[in-house]
Structures are given as C-alpha cells and as structure tokens.
C-alpha cells in the first residue's frame, strides 16, 4: 500500500513541476529576464522551506546538522537546481510545456540510470539491464514524438 502512496506522490510532484514551468515562464515574461524569475521562484521556495524546517525542528525537538555535510553539497545542489529551473523557464515557451517536461524527464532517467550503475553517494548499485535500457530508449523516443507531433 505504501508503495502505491509513494508512487502517487511521485506523480503529483511531477505534475507540480509541469505546472511550475509555465508559471515561471510567464513570470519571466513579466519580469523581462528568465534568471530573475528563477531567483524569485527560489526565494519564495526557500522562505517556505525554512519556515517548514524550523516548525518541524521545534515540533520534534531536533536541530539541523548544518556542519555535517561538506560545503560542496550545498553549493552543487543549489547550482544544479538553479540551472534546472532557469533551463525550464527558457525552454517552456520555445518547446511547449509537454515537450520540455518530456525531455527533462528523459534527461533525469538517463542520468539516474548512470548514477544507479555507479552507486553514487553510497546508494545501492543497480545495473543497467536490457529492460531498463529499453525503458529509457522508449522514454527518449516518446519525448521526441511529443516534440515533433
């Protein structure tokens, strides 16, 4: 049962990303600069997440281990997130929301396959099997079909 709940949450989060793309693209059009829209999006999200994190810490009586992860993880995560959001803001008006999301998901899957194969950051290694590769090829082909048609 929980597997279904987690799967549905994954689908919902994907829907949020698809909804975020045209909202941020429209914000960029209004602001006149895609990077400004990405900054505004990150600022709003950061304020919300800090408030939620502080509320959870207070409710659970815990503190955040800010000194535990290496600094590069904070920087890399922020840079990659900013690059993703800015790219989507730029691509959505040019490719359309569906094609932008399709190519984005295809890129995520291909990178995910490679990261799984390497077992990065101590996660379980998962081989790139013929079935997983076929799924990736079908997803890329699907993205191309969405873009062309």
Secondary structure, DSSP 8 states (H G I E B T S, - for coil): -HHHHHHHHHHHHHHHHHHHHHHHHHHHHHHT-HHHHHHHHHHHHHHHHHHHHHHHHHHHT----TTTS-HHHHHHHHHHHHHHHHHHHHHHHHH-HHHHHHHHHHHHHHHHHHHHHHTGGG-------HHHHHHHHHHHHHHHHHHH-
